[in-house]
């Protein structure tokens, strides 16, 4: 599995807050998602996606210019996450 430090670096830069990355078990993630108010089916969908990514899932339809947006994690974080954190302060 590759390092996740780049994720925390991007999110820290975008939000202005130190963001850390911690790997947790699937059961711990289920508990946290339930506590956040997600339904059972949504929790299992998120767990399925994270399990697939962890186990080198290959999608049925390959990514292409038609199916891939140009949005990077950094762009999304600046556009959507940063202002929400500022509003919550």
URNOR-V142840 format. One record per run of one state. SS is the DSSP state (a for helix, b for strand, c for the rest). FROM is the first residue (numbers start at 1). TO is the last residue. If there is no record, write none. Layout:
ss=SS from=FROM to=TO
ss=SS from=FROM to=TO
This chain:
ss=c from=1 to=4
ss=a from=5 to=15
ss=c from=16 to=25
ss=a from=26 to=35
ss=c from=36 to=39
ss=a from=40 to=54
ss=c from=55 to=72
ss=a from=73 to=88
ss=c from=89 to=89
